[in-house]
Amino acid sequence: MLRPTIKIAFAFAFGWIILKMLFYSLHLFMDDIVVPGMINNLFLLLSISLGLYYTKKQEGYGVASAFTDLKRGITSGMIYTLIVAVFILIYYSYIYPEFTENRIEQRMDLFYSEMERPSYVDSLRSQNAAFEIMTKEEIISKIKADNVSNLSPKNSFVFTLLGMMILSATYAIFITLIYQRILFRDSYSEKKGN
C-alpha cells in the first residue's frame, strides 16, 4: 500500500498532465508558459503540503520528528517533479514540438532585425572573441545553432528537473516548519509533556 505522500504526489502530477493536455486540446495557453507554470508550482506545493498532512494525520499528529517530515515532504515533491519533468520532455518532443520551433523563430527574427545595425554586429564582435573573425552569416548560423540547442526539449527537461528539485526542497522545508512550529505545535508540546 502506498503512503499518502506518494499517492498525493501521483494524483497532483497526473492532474497537472491532464490539465496541460486539456489546455492543448482547447488551444489555451499554447505559447504561454506562465499560467501552466504557476499551476505547476501550486500543484507541487499542494502535493507536498497535503501529502505531509495526510501522513501526519494517519500516524497521529506530533509523532514524527522534523527530519522525518522533511524527508517525506521532499519525497512527495521529488516524485511529482520527476513525473512532470518527464512529461514536459515528451510534450515538447512529440506532442507540441511547434512550441520550440516558434520560440526559435521568434528569437531569430528579433536577431535578424538587430543584425541590420552595424553597431550591433560590432558590439557582438567586441563581446565575443570568436565572432571577431566571423562573417555576418557565420555569426547568424552560430547564434541559431546555440538557440536550437538552448531551447531543445532535453534542455527544458533538465531545467525543469533542476528548478523543481530546488523548489521541492524549499517548499518541503517551509511546510515542515509551518507544521512543526505553527499548525501542530500543541500536538508536539503535549507529546513532550507526557
C-alpha positions as CSV (number, residue, x, y, z in Angstrom):
1,M,0.0,0.0,0.0
2,L,1.3,3.4,-1.0
3,R,1.9,6.1,1.6
4,P,-0.3,9.2,1.4
5,T,2.7,11.3,0.3
6,I,3.3,9.1,-2.7
7,K,-0.4,8.8,-3.6
8,I,-1.0,12.5,-3.5
9,A,2.2,13.2,-5.5
10,F,1.0,10.9,-8.2
11,A,-2.5,12.4,-8.1
12,F,-1.3,16.0,-8.5
13,A,1.3,15.1,-11.1
14,F,-1.3,13.3,-13.3
15,G,-3.8,16.1,-12.5
16,W,-1.3,18.6,-14.0
17,I,-0.7,16.4,-17.0
18,I,-4.4,16.1,-17.6
19,L,-4.8,19.9,-17.3
20,K,-1.9,20.6,-19.6
21,M,-3.4,18.2,-22.2
22,L,-6.8,19.9,-21.8
23,F,-5.1,23.3,-22.5
24,Y,-3.5,21.7,-25.5
25,S,-6.8,20.3,-26.9
26,L,-8.7,23.6,-26.3
27,H,-5.7,25.6,-27.7
28,L,-5.4,27.6,-24.4
29,F,-2.0,28.9,-23.2
30,M,-0.3,27.2,-26.1
31,D,2.6,29.6,-26.3
32,D,2.3,30.8,-22.7
33,I,4.4,29.2,-20.0
34,V,3.5,31.5,-17.2
35,V,0.0,30.2,-16.4
36,P,0.8,26.5,-16.7
37,G,4.0,27.1,-14.8
38,M,2.1,28.8,-11.9
39,I,-0.4,26.0,-11.8
40,N,2.5,23.6,-11.8
41,N,4.1,25.4,-8.8
42,L,0.7,25.4,-7.0
43,F,0.3,21.6,-7.6
44,L,3.8,21.0,-6.4
45,L,3.2,23.0,-3.2
46,L,-0.2,21.2,-2.7
47,S,1.4,17.8,-3.3
48,I,4.0,18.4,-0.6
49,S,1.7,20.0,2.0
50,L,-1.3,17.7,1.6
51,G,0.8,14.6,1.3
52,L,2.6,15.5,4.5
53,Y,-0.7,16.5,6.2
54,Y,-2.4,13.2,5.5
55,T,0.7,11.2,6.6
56,K,0.7,13.1,9.9
57,K,-3.0,12.6,10.3
58,Q,-2.6,8.8,9.6
59,E,0.2,8.4,12.2
60,G,-1.1,10.8,14.8
61,Y,-0.1,14.4,14.9
62,G,3.1,15.3,16.7
63,V,4.7,11.9,16.4
64,A,7.3,12.3,13.7
65,S,10.4,14.4,14.0
66,A,11.1,17.4,11.8
67,F,13.7,15.5,9.9
68,T,11.2,12.7,9.1
69,D,8.6,15.3,8.0
70,L,11.1,17.0,5.8
71,K,12.1,13.7,4.2
72,R,8.5,12.8,3.5
73,G,7.9,16.3,2.0
74,I,10.9,16.0,-0.2
75,T,9.9,12.5,-1.3
76,S,6.5,13.8,-2.3
77,G,8.0,16.7,-4.2
78,M,10.6,14.7,-6.0
79,I,8.1,12.1,-7.2
80,Y,5.9,15.0,-8.5
81,T,8.9,16.6,-10.1
82,L,10.1,13.5,-11.9
83,I,6.7,12.7,-13.4
84,V,6.2,16.3,-14.6
85,A,9.7,16.7,-16.0
86,V,9.4,13.5,-18.0
87,F,6.0,14.6,-19.3
88,I,7.5,18.0,-20.3
89,L,10.2,16.2,-22.3
90,I,7.6,14.1,-24.1
91,Y,5.2,17.0,-24.5
92,Y,7.8,19.3,-26.2
93,S,9.4,16.5,-28.2
94,Y,6.4,14.7,-29.6
95,I,3.1,16.3,-28.7
96,Y,3.8,20.0,-29.4
97,P,7.2,20.4,-31.0
98,E,6.0,23.5,-32.7
99,F,6.4,25.4,-29.4
100,T,10.2,25.1,-29.6
101,E,10.2,25.9,-33.3
102,N,8.1,29.0,-32.7
103,R,10.4,30.2,-29.9
104,I,13.5,29.7,-32.1
105,E,11.8,31.5,-35.0
106,Q,10.8,34.5,-32.8
107,R,14.3,34.8,-31.3
108,M,15.9,34.6,-34.7
109,D,13.5,37.2,-36.2
110,L,14.5,39.6,-33.5
111,F,18.1,38.7,-34.0
112,Y,17.9,39.3,-37.8
113,S,16.4,42.7,-37.3
114,E,19.2,43.6,-34.8
115,M,21.9,42.3,-37.2
116,E,20.8,45.0,-39.7
117,R,22.5,47.6,-37.5
118,P,26.3,47.6,-37.9
119,S,26.8,48.8,-34.3
120,Y,25.0,45.7,-33.1
121,V,27.4,43.5,-35.1
122,D,30.4,45.4,-33.8
123,S,29.1,45.0,-30.2
124,L,28.8,41.3,-30.7
125,R,32.3,41.1,-32.0
126,S,33.6,43.1,-29.1
127,Q,31.8,40.8,-26.5
128,N,32.8,37.5,-28.1
129,A,36.3,37.0,-29.4
130,A,35.2,34.1,-31.6
131,F,32.9,36.5,-33.6
132,E,35.7,38.8,-34.5
133,I,36.9,36.7,-37.4
134,M,33.4,35.5,-38.5
135,T,31.3,37.0,-41.2
136,K,27.8,38.2,-40.6
137,E,26.3,35.0,-42.0
138,E,28.6,32.8,-39.8
139,I,27.6,34.7,-36.7
140,I,23.9,34.2,-37.6
141,S,24.3,30.5,-38.1
142,K,26.3,30.2,-34.8
143,I,23.6,32.1,-32.9
144,K,20.9,29.9,-34.5
145,A,22.7,26.7,-33.5
146,D,23.0,28.0,-30.0
147,N,19.3,28.9,-29.8
148,V,18.3,25.4,-31.2
149,S,20.5,23.8,-28.5
150,N,19.3,26.0,-25.7
151,L,15.6,25.7,-26.5
152,S,15.6,21.9,-27.1
153,P,13.2,19.7,-25.2
154,K,16.1,18.0,-23.5
155,N,17.3,21.3,-22.1
156,S,13.7,22.1,-21.0
157,F,13.7,18.7,-19.2
158,V,16.9,19.4,-17.4
159,F,16.0,23.0,-16.4
160,T,12.5,21.8,-15.2
161,L,14.0,18.9,-13.3
162,L,16.7,21.1,-11.6
163,G,14.4,24.0,-10.9
164,M,11.6,21.9,-9.5
165,M,14.0,19.9,-7.3
166,I,15.1,23.1,-5.7
167,L,11.5,24.2,-5.3
168,S,10.6,20.8,-3.8
169,A,13.3,21.1,-1.2
170,T,12.4,24.7,-0.4
171,Y,8.7,24.0,-0.1
172,A,9.3,20.9,2.0
173,I,11.4,22.9,4.4
174,F,8.8,25.7,4.7
175,I,5.9,23.3,5.0
176,T,7.7,21.3,7.7
177,L,8.5,24.4,9.7
178,I,4.8,25.6,9.4
179,Y,3.5,22.2,10.5
180,Q,6.1,21.8,13.3
181,R,6.1,25.3,14.7
182,I,2.6,26.7,14.0
183,L,-0.1,24.2,13.0
184,F,0.7,21.2,15.1
185,R,2.7,22.9,17.8
186,D,0.3,21.9,20.5
187,S,0.5,18.3,19.5
188,Y,4.3,18.3,19.8
189,S,4.2,20.1,23.2
190,E,1.6,17.6,24.5
191,K,3.9,14.7,23.5
192,K,6.8,16.2,25.2
193,G,4.8,16.9,28.3
194,N,3.7,13.3,28.7
